[in-house]
Amino acid sequence: MDNISICQTTIHGKKMTSICIGEASGDLPLHLMTGEKAVGLIVHRDTVEPWLWEAIRDRDGKRYIDGPALPLIPFVELSKSLRNEALQRLHQLATAFMKVPANFIRPSGGMIETWRIFFLEKEGVLILPVELSQIMLYSVSEETKFTHVSRYMKPDTEPPFGLCHQFSQFLYLACAGFAPYEAPDVREDHFRHLPLSTGFSGIDANLAQWIDHTLSMEPKEQRETVSAAYSAEDNLTWFLDSTATFRWDPQYDTVAWEDVVEKSPSVGTFVQQQRKRADRRRFLRRRGALLATIALISILVLTTVGNMVYDALQPPYTASMSAYEVVEEFFSSQNNLDLTKMDASLTRSARNPFETEVSSLFVNTKVRQAYEGFNAVIRADQWIAEGRPPIPESSLVYGVVNLDIVAKEDNRYRATYLIYYPSAEPDEEGFPTTVDVIERVTDFQLTQDRGFWQIEEITPIEATRIGVEKLTTHPRDLLIVD
């Protein structure tokens, strides 16, 4: 379920608007909560005004962004309460994207997370800053991520054309009630969307044809349509010009994807044929190994489906290692924030208890690399080996040191080690200044059923905080010279 919603409340006698972003679970990322607070922007006709959110608070089991009172409407209402004015609202939004300062939108791969967009009740939009969007990532549900990000992703979309393509998807959403690539069968069928020209939405035929064509553009045509010399935001001029003369007057109510086949025989035929193609691809992905092996191994390794299944059947890269080395490699991969390698030697039934810890730091690193060009996580073992030097401000120290692995009975190994983990002690500038030192004891049960050592169970035994180390930092744009 999409968690993004709006409510009006009073806090300390002050009327405020609260944006619900999810459940009140887990700590917020301290490194993203420090420093100067990024502001959102309210765009109304020719004016651009700052919007300063006050705080992120947990209330009644929910997490809210509290800010000045505004009549906000979540973006998802474009296909619901705002459907009759969707084209007008999208024109306002595209114009707003071109009015805000350069580098404010910062689309990822040419696209924007729609939880950053809120319409004002009568006219205008509020756009949240990228920095706030990064914080929201830690609270929103998987369903919310799909609704606001994943369902708009399509391969072979050129970044300069990205927003034009996404705005065309927004129009499709308003017409149909669902996004063009939302259904699993559509994504399985090479992202072949249900054409609006089949008439199921009741919109103007010329507009339906334009949306279908835009969504189906090959990369070459995308490059010929807009210029790579301009940003994705500036290229929205093409979207505005192309849709300026279309009539917006949907004749039918929206329906769920599951009910769309009842709209017309042509829709039913398309959906049924697509289901067959999608089911065939799923079958080949599941059974491709058997079919291809019977034919020829050479064919197996030359086909995409065959490659996937063939690789899955191969021993892990740790197959030649001893049991002790397999456990040691697990921790080496943890220091590298490499979940793929951590899980490589696990049996199918084994669960990695440190997956959330490592994945959160990995996502943090990749997001900050994408937006800031900065690797924010420093390996603890390397930092200690270098004499605990000053680190770049707003970065983190993490990793395993002093690893001691002892063999027990029945292929069981006990690992005792220190884990350096970011703590919540900011300095006057709001950056983390300490790192927790935690002693952990973890048991590993190994098996050799497949002819090589694998981890079949990981059991955390004990975790004790034994100290806190002070960090010194330096500005990221300065070089530290001894």
N, C-alpha and C positions, 0 to 999 in steps of 0.2 A: 504493500500500500504506500502511496506517495505521502510522505510526512510533512511536506511544506504546506503551511496554512497560516492564516492571519487572524489575530484577535486584538481587540482593543481592551486596554487595561489601565489601571491607575496604580502607580508605584510611588510611595512617599508623597501622596497627595498630588502627583503630576500625571496627567493623561499621557499615555504612551501607546504606540503600536508595537505589538510583539509578533515576530516571525518565528513560528515553530519550525525547527529543523530536524527534530527526531526525538528519540528517547533520551532521558537523562542517565546515560550509562557511560562509564569510562571517563578518564581524565582528558581534558583538552590539551593539545600540544603546547607546552609552555614556550617553546622556541618560536612559535607563530603568534603568541599572544604578547610578546614583548616589543619594545621600541615604539615608535610613533604609530598611532592608530590610523589606518587607511580609511578614507571617506568614500561613501558612495556618491553618485551624482543623480540629481533630479533634472530631467530635461523636459521643458514645457514650452512648446513653440520655439521662440528664439532665445530663451533663457536657459542657462545651465547653472544649477545651484548645488552646493555641497550638501550632503546628508551625512551627519555624524551619528553613528550608532553609539548608544551609551554603554551597554554591557551585554555579556552573554550570561544568562541566568537559568538555573534549573528550578522548575516549579511543578508540583503535582505530577512528578514522574516524566515531565517533558523538558526539553531544552529550547530556550527562546533567545533570539536576538532582539533586544529592546532598543527602541529608538523613538524619535519624535513622532507625535501622532500624525498619521497620514492615512487617507482612504485607499489602501493598497489592495490590489487584486492579483493573486498568483498567476503565473504565466499559463498554467494548465487550463485556466478558464477561457482561453482563446477558443477552444472547441466546445465550450459550454455556454456560460452566461454572456460571453463576448462574441459569440459566433456570428451574429448578425452584423457586427462591425469589424470583423476580423481583418479584412483587407485594409481598411482605414487604420486600424491599430498597428498593423505590420508596417505600413508606410510611416507612421509616427516613429516606430521603433528603429527602422532603417535610417531615417533622418537623424534620430538621436545618436545612433552609432557614429555617424559622420560628424556630429557636432562636438562630441566629447574630445578631450585632449588625446593626441596620439599616444599610443602605448597604454591607454586605460583599459580598452576591451581585452587586448591580448588573447585572441582566440587560440585554442590549442588545436593544431592541425587544421586551422581555418574554421573551427566551430567554437561555440560558447555554451557553457552549462546554463540551461534555462532557469535553474534556481537562482541565478543572478538577476533575473528580469521580473519586475513587478509593474503592472499598469496602474496608473492613477484612475480614480473612479470616473472622472469625466474626460480628461485628456492628459497626455503626458506619461512619462515612464520614470521609474527608479531603477538604476543599474548598480548592483553591488560591486565592490572592488574585487580584484583577483585574490588579494590577501585574505579577505573574508571568506571567499569561496574555498580556499585551501583549508581553513579552519572547519568549515561545514563538512568537508569530506570525512572528518573524524566522527561525525554524529549522524549523518543521514543513513538510512537503511539501504540495503541492496536494491529494493524495489524503487526507491527514490533515485538512486544512481541510474537505474535503467530508464526510468521515466524522463529524466532531465538530461541524460548524457548518452547512454549506450544505444538507445533506440534510434538516434539520429546518425550513428556512425555507419559509413558506407565505404568500402574499399575503392581505391582509384579516384578519390575526390581530390582535385588539385587545391592546395591551401589558398591561393589567391581567389579561387572560385568558391571556397568553402562556405562562407556566409551566404552567398547567393543560393547555393544548393540547399543550405539549411533553412533559409527563409522560404524556399519553394516547398520544403517539407512541412514548414509551419502552415502554409496555405493548404496543403493536402490534409493535414491534421484538422484544420478548421472545417474543411469540406466533409471529411469522412468520419471524424470522431476518433480516429486512430492514426498513428504515424505510418508512413508507407512501408517501413522496414520493421515494424513492431512484431508481426507474427513470426513464429519460428519457421514456418514453411517458406515464407518470403526470403528470409536470410539463408535458408538451406538451398533455395532455388536461385542462387547467384544474385540475390537482392533484386529479383524481378517483381516489382510492386503491382498490385491490382490497379489497372488503369482507371482513372476517373472518367475516361471517355466511354467506358461501358455504361455510364449514365446512372450509377447507383446513388450518387450524391445530389443530383438535381441542380448542379451549378451550370453556369453559362458554358456552352460547348467549346467556345474558343479558349476560354480560360482553362478548362479541363485539358484540352489538347496541349496548351502551353506548359502546364504543370507536368504532364506526362513526359513531354519532350525534354524539359529541363532536368527532371530526375533521371532520365536515361542517357544523358550526355556522356559520351566517351571522353577520356582525358584530353585527347587532341582537340576536340571541339571546345572543351572548357578553356584550354589555353588560348584558343583563337577568339573566344568570347570576351574575356577580360584580360587585362595586362598584369603580368607579374611585377611590373615596375610600381604598381600601386598596392596598398594594403587590402586585405579582405574587406575591411570596413569601407574604404573608399570605393571599392568595386561594387558596393551595393547600389551605386548610381544606376548600374545596368538593371538591377531588379526593379528599382523605382520606375525607370523609363519603360521597361518592358510591360509592367502591370498597370501603368497609369490610366489606360483607356478601358480596362476590363470592367464589366458589370458584375457586382457582387450581390447575388440574390439567391441563396440556397433554397431550393424548393422542398427538400425532404429533411426530416429529422435524422440525426446521426444514430448509428446502431453499433453494437459491439461487433468485433471481427467475426465472432462465432455465428452471428445472425445475418451477416451480409449476403450469404448465398441465397437468401430468400428474396433479395431485391429484384433480381431479373434472371432469366435463363442464361444470358451471356456471362453474368457474374458467376453463377453456379458452375458453368462449364470451365471457366478460367480457374476457379478455386479447386475444382476436382482434379483438373490436369496438373495443377501445381502441386497438390498433395501427392499425386503419383510420382512426380519427379523428385520431390523432397524425400519421400519414403524410399525411393530407389537409391538416392545418395546416402541415406542413413544406413540402409542395408549393406551397401558396398563398404561403407566405413567400418561396420561391425564385422562383416564376413569376408572382407577383401583379402585377408591373409590366406585363408583356406583356398579360395578360388584361384588366387594368383600363384600360390605355391604349386597347385596341381598343374597349372599351365607351365610356368617357367620362373625360376628365381630371378632371372634377368628382367622379366616383365614386372615382377613384384617391386624391384628396387627402382624402376623407372616411372612408376605411377605414383601419384600423390597419395591416394588412399593406401596403396600398398606400402609406401614408405612409412606412413604413420603407424600401421599395424606391425610392420617388420621391426621398426625401432623399438616398439613397445615390448616385443618378444625377446629382445637381446638382453644379455646380462648387463648389469650396471657397470659403470666405469671402475667401481671398487671391487669387481669380481676377483681380481688377482691379489687383493690385499688380505692380510691376516685379520682375525677378529679384532685384535688390539688396534690395528691400523684403520679399520672401518670406523671404530668409535672415535679415534683421533681425527679422522677426516671429517666426521660429522661436525666437530667443533671448529675445525679450520673453515668449513663452509659457513658456519654461523658467524665467524669473524668477518667473512666477506659478504654477509647479508645475502647469501645465495641459497634460496629455498629449494631450487631445483636440485642442487648437489646435496643439500641436507637430506632430501627425501629420496635420493637415488638408491640408497642401500636399504631403504625400508621395505618390508613386505607390504602387501596390499592392505592387510588388516591393521598395520601399525599406525599410530598417530603421533605427530610431532607436537609436544606440548609447548614448544617455543615458537610455533608458526606465527601466531598473532604478534608476538614481540618483534620478530625479525621482519615480518611483512610490513608492519607499521613503519619501521625505520627505513625499509627499502622504498616504500611509497613516498615517504617524506623526502628521501634523498633524490628520487627521480623527479618529483614535482619541483623541488628547489633547483635542481639542475636545469629543468626545462624553463623555469621562469627567471632564475637568477644566474645560471651558468656557474653553480657553486656546489661542490660536494660537501654536504653539511655534516657527515658522520665520519669521525676519525677513529681508526682502529686503536683500541686500548693497548695492545701489545706493542705496536709500533711507536705509539706516543711514549710509553714507558721506556722502550729501548733507546729512544732519542733523548732521554733525560727529562721527560715531562716539560717540554718547551711551551711557551705561550701558543694558544690556538686562535684561529680567526674568530672574531666575535659572532655570536649566534650559532656557532657550530656545536656539535655534541661529541662526547667520547663514549664509545661503546665497545665491548668485546670481552672475550675470555682470555685469562692469563693464569699462570701457575697451574696448569692442568696436570692432574695426577690420576692415572687410570690403573686400577688394580683388578686382576682376574679373581673371580670368586668361583664357587662351585657351579656345575651344570651350565656352562657357557654363559655365565652371568658376569658382567663387569660393572665395577663401581667407579664413577668419575667424581673426583673432588677438585673444585676449581674456584677461582674468583671471577665474578662477572662485574665489569664496570658498567654502570647504568646511569643515564642522565637523571639528575635530581632536580627538584623544584626550588632552587635558591637563586633568585635573580639579584643582579647588582643594581646600582642606582639608575643605570640606563635600561634596565629591564632584561638583560641577557643572563642566561644560566652561568653560575660561577662555581658550582660544585658538581662532583660526580659521586654517586653512591658506590661503595665497594661491598658486594654481597658474596658471601661464601655459599656455594651450592653443592649439594650432593645429589647425584642422579645415577640411577641404576639402568643398565642396558641388558636386555635379554637377547641373545643372538641365536641364530639357527643356520644350519648348513644343508637344509632340505633340498635345495636346488643345485647343490654342488659347489656353492660359494657362500661366503658369510653374508648374512643379512640381519638387520635389526628388526625383531618382531615385537618388541615392547620397550617403551621408554617410561621410567617411573621416577618423577621427582621425589626425593626423599626428604630433603631439608634445604631451606634457604634462610640465611641469617645475615642481616646487615651488620658488618663488622667495622665500618668506618666511612668517612666522607673525606674526599680529597679536594683541596682548593684548586680551582682553575684560574689561570691568568690568560687574558685575551689581548689581541691586537686588532686594529681595524683591518677589514679584508682588503682594502685597497693599498695597504702599506706593506713593504717588505721588512722583515725583522732581521737585522744583521747583528751577529755577536760582536 
